[in-house]
């Protein structure tokens, strides 16, 4: 159902351990496992996807976020999870004034064909957003072969 990219472990100089294999080097240069972690964006939402007999379950890590800041929508078989935080702290005391602002936004999308849209459920607890997507009933193939005369 989901288009997942397999993870390949980086062994240092080349993914398969051969530094002089230039074809392998170029192929894996654009692979996520080749690029060091400090180039990766900090605002990514990690997720786990599980499948049961009746549904797909997506667990998204969103620690430190209020439930009100999370938005989930589904359009054209694409499930979007987005978070937008806008925080402002004002503190005034006798000798100083402190004012801090912080804004951050991130989103994650999943291609989810073959689900029942009316039965989707979401729950947020302890920094984990759990989305349950019930599978749609299997559609029988209405295709038939037409002979050419």
N, CA and C atoms as an extended XYZ file, in Angstrom:
447
Properties=species:S:1:pos:R:3:atomname:S:1:resname:S:1:resid:I:1 pbc="F F F"
N         0.811       -1.192        0.000 N   UNK     1
C         0.000        0.000        0.000 CA  UNK     1
C         0.855        1.256        0.000 C   UNK     1
N         1.840        1.318        0.858 N   UNK     2
C         2.655        2.516        0.972 CA  UNK     2
C         3.909        2.355        0.127 C   UNK     2
N         4.350        3.444       -0.442 N   UNK     3
C         5.582        3.414       -1.219 CA  UNK     3
C         6.724        3.759       -0.282 C   UNK     3
N         7.391        2.745        0.229 N   UNK     4
C         8.475        2.949        1.164 CA  UNK     4
C         9.803        2.734        0.467 C   UNK     4
N        10.806        3.519        0.837 N   UNK     5
C        12.141        3.381        0.286 CA  UNK     5
C        12.950        2.545        1.257 C   UNK     5
N        13.575        1.473        0.800 N   UNK     6
C        14.326        0.634        1.724 CA  UNK     6
C        15.545        1.372        2.279 C   UNK     6
N        15.864        1.098        3.512 N   UNK     7
C        17.026        1.692        4.164 CA  UNK     7
C        18.224        0.809        3.906 C   UNK     7
N        19.315        1.414        3.458 N   UNK     8
C        20.561        0.679        3.258 CA  UNK     8
C        21.611        1.282        4.176 C   UNK     8
N        22.242        0.430        4.962 N   UNK     9
C        23.224        0.902        5.941 CA  UNK     9
C        24.499        1.370        5.245 C   UNK     9
N        24.984        2.540        5.673 N   UNK    10
C        26.212        3.105        5.143 CA  UNK    10
C        27.393        2.516        5.911 C   UNK    10
N        28.372        1.959        5.204 N   UNK    11
C        29.524        1.345        5.865 CA  UNK    11
C        30.726        2.283        5.922 C   UNK    11
N        30.547        3.538        5.583 N   UNK    12
C        31.652        4.487        5.649 CA  UNK    12
C        31.916        5.104        4.307 C   UNK    12
N        32.842        4.542        3.529 N   UNK    13
C        33.215        5.146        2.259 CA  UNK    13
C        32.258        4.803        1.145 C   UNK    13
N        31.712        3.656        1.157 N   UNK    14
C        30.742        3.236        0.170 CA  UNK    14
C        29.689        2.399        0.851 C   UNK    14
N        28.496        2.391        0.330 N   UNK    15
C        27.422        1.667        1.000 CA  UNK    15
C        27.720        0.181        1.061 C   UNK    15
N        28.348       -0.353        0.033 N   UNK    16
C        28.679       -1.776        0.042 CA  UNK    16
C        30.133       -2.018        0.434 C   UNK    16
N        30.846       -0.966        0.850 N   UNK    17
C        32.177       -1.126        1.374 CA  UNK    17
C        33.307       -1.010        0.368 C   UNK    17
N        33.022       -0.824       -0.910 N   UNK    18
C        34.069       -0.721       -1.907 CA  UNK    18
C        34.190        0.731       -2.345 C   UNK    18
N        35.261        1.405       -1.929 N   UNK    19
C        35.450        2.822       -2.222 CA  UNK    19
C        35.588        3.084       -3.716 C   UNK    19
N        36.208        2.170       -4.443 N   UNK    20
C        36.500        2.405       -5.849 CA  UNK    20
C        35.344        2.057       -6.774 C   UNK    20
N        34.238        1.584       -6.248 N   UNK    21
C        33.052        1.291       -7.071 CA  UNK    21
C        32.318        2.609       -7.336 C   UNK    21
N        32.704        3.321       -8.404 N   UNK    22
C        32.190        4.666       -8.676 CA  UNK    22
C        30.697        4.664       -8.994 C   UNK    22
N        30.217        3.607       -9.678 N   UNK    23
C        28.788        3.526       -9.974 CA  UNK    23
C        27.971        3.453       -8.687 C   UNK    23
N        28.431        2.635       -7.759 N   UNK    24
C        27.763        2.515       -6.469 CA  UNK    24
C        27.841        3.831       -5.694 C   UNK    24
N        28.987        4.502       -5.761 N   UNK    25
C        29.175        5.767       -5.068 CA  UNK    25
C        28.188        6.827       -5.576 C   UNK    25
N        28.055        6.947       -6.894 N   UNK    26
C        27.144        7.941       -7.471 CA  UNK    26
C        25.700        7.576       -7.175 C   UNK    26
N        25.361        6.297       -7.289 N   UNK    27
C        23.982        5.853       -7.011 CA  UNK    27
C        23.574        6.198       -5.590 C   UNK    27
N        24.469        6.020       -4.639 N   UNK    28
C        24.127        6.225       -3.237 CA  UNK    28
C        24.409        7.626       -2.730 C   UNK    28
N        24.975        8.479       -3.574 N   UNK    29
C        25.236        9.843       -3.137 CA  UNK    29
C        23.931       10.551       -2.788 C   UNK    29
N        22.869       10.268       -3.545 N   UNK    30
C        21.588       10.915       -3.313 CA  UNK    30
C        20.683       10.107       -2.390 C   UNK    30
N        21.150        9.013       -1.873 N   UNK    31
C        20.393        8.185       -0.947 CA  UNK    31
C        20.449        8.824        0.439 C   UNK    31
N        19.344        8.794        1.184 N   UNK    32
C        19.288        9.399        2.511 CA  UNK    32
C        20.322        8.822        3.459 C   UNK    32
N        20.664        7.535        3.322 N   UNK    33
C        21.600        6.930        4.256 CA  UNK    33
C        23.033        7.394        4.011 C   UNK    33
N        23.316        7.983        2.863 N   UNK    34
C        24.663        8.444        2.559 CA  UNK    34
C        24.921        9.835        3.136 C   UNK    34
N        23.894       10.676        3.153 N   UNK    35
C        24.033       12.061        3.606 CA  UNK    35
C        24.118       12.082        5.124 C   UNK    35
N        25.071       12.801        5.708 N   UNK    36
C        25.185       12.854        7.158 CA  UNK    36
C        23.936       13.421        7.818 C   UNK    36
N        23.731       13.034        9.066 N   UNK    37
C        22.518       13.415        9.782 CA  UNK    37
C        22.407       14.921        9.988 C   UNK    37
N        23.541       15.643       10.051 N   UNK    38
C        23.428       17.068       10.305 CA  UNK    38
C        22.889       17.851        9.119 C   UNK    38
N        22.788       17.242        7.932 N   UNK    39
C        22.155       17.891        6.801 CA  UNK    39
C        20.650       17.662        6.777 C   UNK    39
N        20.175       16.711        7.547 N   UNK    40
C        18.750       16.400        7.567 CA  UNK    40
C        17.997       17.505        8.285 C   UNK    40
N        16.775       17.834        7.844 N   UNK    41
C        16.011       18.875        8.521 CA  UNK    41
C        15.628       18.448        9.932 C   UNK    41
N        15.599       19.407       10.818 N   UNK    42
C        15.305       19.120       12.213 CA  UNK    42
C        13.816       18.994       12.483 C   UNK    42
N        12.982       19.454       11.567 N   UNK    43
C        11.553       19.473       11.834 CA  UNK    43
C        10.814       18.309       11.180 C   UNK    43
N        11.471       17.168       11.034 N   UNK    44
C        10.794       16.021       10.445 CA  UNK    44
C        10.017       15.270       11.509 C   UNK    44
N         8.944       14.649       11.095 N   UNK    45
C         8.137       13.830       11.991 CA  UNK    45
C         8.414       12.370       11.651 C   UNK    45
N         8.971       11.640       12.568 N   UNK    46
C         9.234       10.221       12.369 CA  UNK    46
C         7.927        9.458       12.483 C   UNK    46
N         7.798        8.383       11.718 N   UNK    47
C         6.554        7.627       11.766 CA  UNK    47
C         6.813        6.137       11.614 C   UNK    47
N         5.918        5.361       12.196 N   UNK    48
C         5.902        3.906       12.050 CA  UNK    48
C         4.571        3.541       11.414 C   UNK    48
N         4.597        2.587       10.492 N   UNK    49
C         3.372        2.160        9.811 CA  UNK    49
C         3.209        0.666       10.046 C   UNK    49
N         2.040        0.298       10.573 N   UNK    50
C         1.733       -1.117       10.827 CA  UNK    50
C         0.483       -1.497       10.049 C   UNK    50
N         0.374       -2.791        9.758 N   UNK    51
C        -0.800       -3.294        9.055 CA  UNK    51
C        -1.412       -4.431        9.856 C   UNK    51
N        -2.732       -4.387       10.037 N   UNK    52
C        -3.472       -5.486       10.628 CA  UNK    52
C        -4.408       -6.038        9.559 C   UNK    52
N        -5.201       -7.014        9.928 N   UNK    53
C        -6.135       -7.584        8.955 CA  UNK    53
C        -7.178       -6.576        8.489 C   UNK    53
N        -7.567       -5.670        9.377 N   UNK    54
C        -8.667       -4.757        9.054 CA  UNK    54
C        -8.254       -3.304        8.873 C   UNK    54
N        -7.006       -2.937        9.210 N   UNK    55
C        -6.633       -1.522        9.127 CA  UNK    55
C        -5.132       -1.324        8.995 C   UNK    55
N        -4.776       -0.096        8.674 N   UNK    56
C        -3.400        0.373        8.710 CA  UNK    56
C        -3.299        1.339        9.882 C   UNK    56
N        -2.191        1.301       10.589 N   UNK    57
C        -2.004        2.159       11.755 CA  UNK    57
C        -0.703        2.934       11.565 C   UNK    57
N        -0.806        4.247       11.648 N   UNK    58
C         0.355        5.117       11.518 CA  UNK    58
C         0.602        5.785       12.860 C   UNK    58
N         1.796        5.617       13.407 N   UNK    59
C         2.212        6.291       14.639 CA  UNK    59
C         3.207        7.371       14.259 C   UNK    59
N         2.884        8.622       14.571 N   UNK    60
C         3.735        9.753       14.226 CA  UNK    60
C         4.255       10.379       15.511 C   UNK    60
N         5.570       10.548       15.608 N   UNK    61
C         6.164       11.166       16.791 CA  UNK    61
C         6.094       12.687       16.654 C   UNK    61
N         5.376       13.317       17.588 N   UNK    62
C         5.274       14.772       17.615 CA  UNK    62
C         5.379       15.223       19.075 C   UNK    62
N         6.547       15.104       19.688 N   UNK    63
C         6.668       15.451       21.106 CA  UNK    63
C         6.598       16.961       21.337 C   UNK    63
N         6.049       17.334       22.497 N   UNK    64
C         6.015       18.731       22.899 CA  UNK    64
C         5.024       19.589       22.157 C   UNK    64
N         4.061       18.986       21.509 N   UNK    65
C         3.069       19.716       20.727 CA  UNK    65
C         1.702       19.545       21.374 C   UNK    65
N         0.925       20.610       21.380 N   UNK    66
C        -0.447       20.507       21.892 CA  UNK    66
C        -1.341       19.896       20.821 C   UNK    66
N        -2.360       19.202       21.265 N   UNK    67
C        -3.295       18.551       20.341 CA  UNK    67
C        -3.955       19.572       19.416 C   UNK    67
N        -4.181       20.779       19.904 N   UNK    68
C        -4.836       21.827       19.121 CA  UNK    68
C        -3.965       22.318       17.963 C   UNK    68
N        -2.658       22.088       18.020 N   UNK    69
C        -1.745       22.542       16.972 CA  UNK    69
C        -1.585       21.537       15.834 C   UNK    69
N        -2.212       20.373       15.945 N   UNK    70
C        -2.089       19.321       14.940 CA  UNK    70
C        -3.305       19.362       14.016 C   UNK    70
N        -3.040       19.286       12.714 N   UNK    71
C        -4.121       19.228       11.722 CA  UNK    71
C        -3.916       17.989       10.860 C   UNK    71
N        -5.004       17.263       10.628 N   UNK    72
C        -4.975       16.056        9.799 CA  UNK    72
C        -6.047       16.209        8.733 C   UNK    72
N        -5.685       15.990        7.476 N   UNK    73
C        -6.699       16.015        6.425 CA  UNK    73
C        -6.366       14.960        5.375 C   UNK    73
N        -7.392       14.582        4.622 N   UNK    74
C        -7.268       13.556        3.591 CA  UNK    74
C        -7.883       14.094        2.312 C   UNK    74
N        -7.090       14.096        1.247 N   UNK    75
C        -7.594       14.561       -0.044 CA  UNK    75
C        -6.913       13.755       -1.139 C   UNK    75
N        -7.691       13.218       -2.045 N   UNK    76
C        -7.174       12.440       -3.180 CA  UNK    76
C        -6.224       11.326       -2.741 C   UNK    76
N        -6.621       10.573       -1.723 N   UNK    77
C        -5.846        9.446       -1.189 CA  UNK    77
C        -4.499        9.858       -0.588 C   UNK    77
N        -4.349       11.113       -0.219 N   UNK    78
C        -3.136       11.589        0.441 CA  UNK    78
C        -3.521       12.113        1.817 C   UNK    78
N        -2.965       11.478        2.838 N   UNK    79
C        -3.195       11.873        4.223 CA  UNK    79
C        -2.095       12.851        4.628 C   UNK    79
N        -2.484       14.048        5.055 N   UNK    80
C        -1.530       15.075        5.468 CA  UNK    80
C        -1.621       15.289        6.969 C   UNK    80
N        -0.482       15.258        7.637 N   UNK    81
C        -0.386       15.573        9.059 CA  UNK    81
C         0.505       16.801        9.154 C   UNK    81
N        -0.010       17.879        9.728 N   UNK    82
C         0.793       19.094        9.838 CA  UNK    82
C         0.687       19.664       11.242 C   UNK    82
N         1.755       20.338       11.643 N   UNK    83
C         1.830       20.954       12.959 CA  UNK    83
C         2.340       22.378       12.756 C   UNK    83
N         1.663       23.317       13.391 N   UNK    84
C         2.105       24.710       13.338 CA  UNK    84
C         2.055       25.275       14.743 C   UNK    84
N         3.206       25.745       15.204 N   UNK    85
C         3.293       26.316       16.555 CA  UNK    85
C         3.698       27.771       16.458 C   UNK    85
N         2.987       28.595       17.168 N   UNK    86
C         3.305       30.005       17.241 CA  UNK    86
C         3.240       30.380       18.712 C   UNK    86
N         4.396       30.573       19.322 N   UNK    87
C         4.460       30.781       20.765 CA  UNK    87
C         5.120       32.127       21.049 C   UNK    87
N         4.532       32.876       21.961 N   UNK    88
C         5.105       34.153       22.360 CA  UNK    88
C         5.065       34.246       23.877 C   UNK    88
N         6.204       34.572       24.463 N   UNK    89
C         6.311       34.691       25.911 CA  UNK    89
C         6.628       36.145       26.248 C   UNK    89
N         5.807       36.734       27.088 N   UNK    90
C         6.053       38.095       27.564 CA  UNK    90
C         6.233       38.026       29.071 C   UNK    90
N         7.305       38.586       29.534 N   UNK    91
C         7.546       38.589       30.965 CA  UNK    91
C         8.136       39.952       31.344 C   UNK    91
N         7.466       40.637       32.211 N   UNK    92
C         7.945       41.941       32.654 CA  UNK    92
C         8.125       41.912       34.165 C   UNK    92
N         9.312       42.331       34.605 N   UNK    93
C         9.616       42.442       36.030 CA  UNK    93
C        10.212       43.814       36.285 C   UNK    93
N        10.601       44.023       37.478 N   UNK    94
C        11.065       45.346       37.886 CA  UNK    94
C        12.248       45.841       37.062 C   UNK    94
N        13.269       45.019       36.862 N   UNK    95
C        14.494       45.482       36.228 CA  UNK    95
C        14.655       45.081       34.761 C   UNK    95
N        13.802       44.259       34.263 N   UNK    96
C        14.002       43.852       32.877 CA  UNK    96
C        12.682       43.502       32.211 C   UNK    96
N        12.751       43.475       30.900 N   UNK    97
C        11.614       43.048       30.083 CA  UNK    97
C        12.127       41.944       29.170 C   UNK    97
N        11.437       40.861       29.141 N   UNK    98
C        11.827       39.730       28.297 CA  UNK    98
C        10.665       39.410       27.377 C   UNK    98
N        10.961       39.279       26.111 N   UNK    99
C         9.932       38.918       25.142 CA  UNK    99
C        10.563       37.966       24.124 C   UNK    99
N        10.042       36.780       24.063 N   UNK   100
C        10.560       35.777       23.141 CA  UNK   100
C         9.436       35.281       22.249 C   UNK   100
N         9.801       35.035       20.993 N   UNK   101
C         8.841       34.490       20.036 CA  UNK   101
C         9.461       33.256       19.397 C   UNK   101
N         8.599       32.301       19.131 N   UNK   102
C         9.062       31.082       18.478 CA  UNK   102
C         7.963       30.612       17.537 C   UNK   102
N         8.347       30.291       16.297 N   UNK   103
C         7.403       29.796       15.308 CA  UNK   103
C         8.022       28.583       14.634 C   UNK   103
N         7.214       27.599       14.408 N   UNK   104
C         7.699       26.417       13.713 CA  UNK   104
C         6.552       25.679       13.047 C   UNK   104
N         6.827       25.086       11.910 N   UNK   105
C         5.815       24.314       11.199 CA  UNK   105
C         6.495       23.146       10.500 C   UNK   105
N         5.806       22.015       10.448 N   UNK   106
C         6.280       20.870        9.684 CA  UNK   106
C         5.073       20.039        9.274 C   UNK   106
N         5.277       19.217        8.271 N   UNK   107
C         4.176       18.377        7.797 CA  UNK   107
C         4.739       17.084        7.234 C   UNK   107
N         3.852       16.120        7.124 N   UNK   108
C         4.206       14.808        6.588 CA  UNK   108
C         3.006       14.298        5.811 C   UNK   108
N         3.224       13.701        4.659 N   UNK   109
C         2.149       13.192        3.814 CA  UNK   109
C         2.334       11.711        3.553 C   UNK   109
N         1.212       10.994        3.457 N   UNK   110
C         1.213        9.563        3.205 CA  UNK   110
C         0.211        9.268        2.085 C   UNK   110
N         0.611        8.480        1.106 N   UNK   111
C        -0.298        8.042        0.059 CA  UNK   111
C        -1.023        6.809        0.575 C   UNK   111
N        -2.343        6.892        0.733 N   UNK   112
C        -3.111        5.826        1.379 CA  UNK   112
C        -4.324        5.418        0.534 C   UNK   112
N        -4.121        4.720       -0.567 N   UNK   113
C        -5.265        4.258       -1.350 CA  UNK   113
C        -5.917        3.042       -0.688 C   UNK   113
N        -7.181        2.813       -0.997 N   UNK   114
C        -7.860        1.610       -0.525 CA  UNK   114
C        -8.252        1.636        0.937 C   UNK   114
N        -8.646        2.795        1.449 N   UNK   115
C        -9.113        2.874        2.833 CA  UNK   115
C       -10.539        3.412        2.860 C   UNK   115
N       -11.242        3.100        3.957 N   UNK   116
C       -12.589        3.641        4.174 CA  UNK   116
C       -12.448        4.996        4.853 C   UNK   116
N       -12.833        6.036        4.182 N   UNK   117
C       -12.639        7.385        4.704 CA  UNK   117
C       -13.530        7.693        5.898 C   UNK   117
N       -14.672        7.065        5.983 N   UNK   118
C       -15.600        7.377        7.078 CA  UNK   118
C       -15.185        6.764        8.413 C   UNK   118
N       -14.239        5.841        8.439 N   UNK   119
C       -13.866        5.179        9.681 CA  UNK   119
C       -12.505        5.572       10.234 C   UNK   119
N       -11.902        6.641        9.723 N   UNK   120
C       -10.575        7.046       10.176 CA  UNK   120
C       -10.665        7.624       11.587 C   UNK   120
N        -9.729        7.190       12.449 N   UNK   121
C        -9.692        7.678       13.827 CA  UNK   121
C        -8.275        8.137       14.147 C   UNK   121
N        -8.176        9.158       15.012 N   UNK   122
C        -6.868        9.653       15.437 CA  UNK   122
C        -6.888        9.881       16.940 C   UNK   122
N        -5.739        9.586       17.575 N   UNK   123
C        -5.588        9.764       19.017 CA  UNK   123
C        -4.190       10.301       19.276 C   UNK   123
N        -4.080       11.271       20.193 N   UNK   124
C        -2.791       11.860       20.526 CA  UNK   124
C        -2.542       11.706       22.012 C   UNK   124
N        -1.457       11.020       22.361 N   UNK   125
C        -1.108       10.817       23.775 CA  UNK   125
C         0.400       10.657       23.894 C   UNK   125
N         0.979       11.308       24.875 N   UNK   126
C         2.405       11.186       25.205 CA  UNK   126
C         3.324       11.460       24.013 C   UNK   126
N         2.965       12.437       23.180 N   UNK   127
C         3.806       12.816       22.054 CA  UNK   127
C         3.684       11.934       20.835 C   UNK   127
N         2.773       10.963       20.854 N   UNK   128
C         2.573       10.056       19.722 CA  UNK   128
C         1.158       10.241       19.179 C   UNK   128
N         1.065       10.580       17.888 N   UNK   129
C        -0.216       10.664       17.193 CA  UNK   129
C        -0.448        9.322       16.511 C   UNK   129
N        -1.545        8.655       16.866 N   UNK   130
C        -1.880        7.353       16.289 CA  UNK   130
C        -3.094        7.525       15.388 C   UNK   130
N        -2.921        7.219       14.112 N   UNK   131
C        -4.002        7.328       13.132 CA  UNK   131
C        -4.342        5.929       12.656 C   UNK   131
N        -5.618        5.551       12.793 N   UNK   132
C        -6.091        4.244       12.353 CA  UNK   132
C        -6.895        4.420       11.084 C   UNK   132
N        -6.480        3.744       10.028 N   UNK   133
C        -7.125        3.829        8.717 CA  UNK   133
C        -7.727        2.474        8.372 C   UNK   133
N        -9.046        2.329        8.463 N   UNK   134
C        -9.656        1.031        8.145 CA  UNK   134
C        -9.549        0.726        6.648 C   UNK   134
N        -9.268       -0.521        6.346 N   UNK   135
C        -9.165       -0.945        4.956 CA  UNK   135
C       -10.554       -0.974        4.318 C   UNK   135
N       -10.600       -0.619        3.053 N   UNK   136
C       -11.846       -0.691        2.298 CA  UNK   136
C       -12.093       -2.143        1.911 C   UNK   136
N       -13.330       -2.458        1.691 N   UNK   137
C       -13.670       -3.795        1.208 CA  UNK   137
C       -13.014       -3.990       -0.149 C   UNK   137
N       -12.519       -5.174       -0.371 N   UNK   138
C       -11.865       -5.440       -1.643 CA  UNK   138
C       -12.858       -5.304       -2.782 C   UNK   138
N       -12.441       -4.569       -3.778 N   UNK   139
C       -13.285       -4.363       -4.948 CA  UNK   139
C       -13.008       -5.486       -5.938 C   UNK   139
N       -14.081       -6.112       -6.392 N   UNK   140
C       -13.905       -7.174       -7.377 CA  UNK   140
C       -13.496       -6.563       -8.701 C   UNK   140
N       -12.649       -7.274       -9.395 N   UNK   141
C       -12.175       -6.800      -10.684 CA  UNK   141
C       -13.295       -6.960      -11.701 C   UNK   141
N       -13.792       -5.833      -12.204 N   UNK   142
C       -14.883       -5.857      -13.179 CA  UNK   142
C       -14.369       -5.908      -14.611 C   UNK   142
N       -13.119       -6.211      -14.758 N   UNK   143
C       -12.516       -6.244      -16.078 CA  UNK   143
C       -12.903       -7.537      -16.783 C   UNK   143
N       -13.113       -7.431      -18.049 N   UNK   144
C       -13.362       -8.637      -18.833 CA  UNK   144
C       -12.620       -8.523      -20.154 C   UNK   144
N       -12.326       -9.660      -20.710 N   UNK   145
C       -11.589       -9.702      -21.979 CA  UNK   145
C       -12.582       -9.662      -23.127 C   UNK   145
N       -12.309       -8.815      -24.066 N   UNK   146
C       -13.173       -8.706      -25.250 CA  UNK   146
C       -12.361       -9.212      -26.440 C   UNK   146
N       -12.909      -10.212      -27.085 N   UNK   147
C       -12.234      -10.799      -28.240 CA  UNK   147
C       -12.399       -9.927      -29.468 C   UNK   147
N       -11.379       -9.837      -30.256 N   UNK   148
C       -11.425       -9.067      -31.492 CA  UNK   148
C       -11.721      -10.019      -32.627 C   UNK   148
N       -12.709       -9.684      -33.430 N   UNK   149
C       -13.091      -10.559      -34.553 CA  UNK   149
C       -12.402      -10.178      -35.827 C   UNK   149
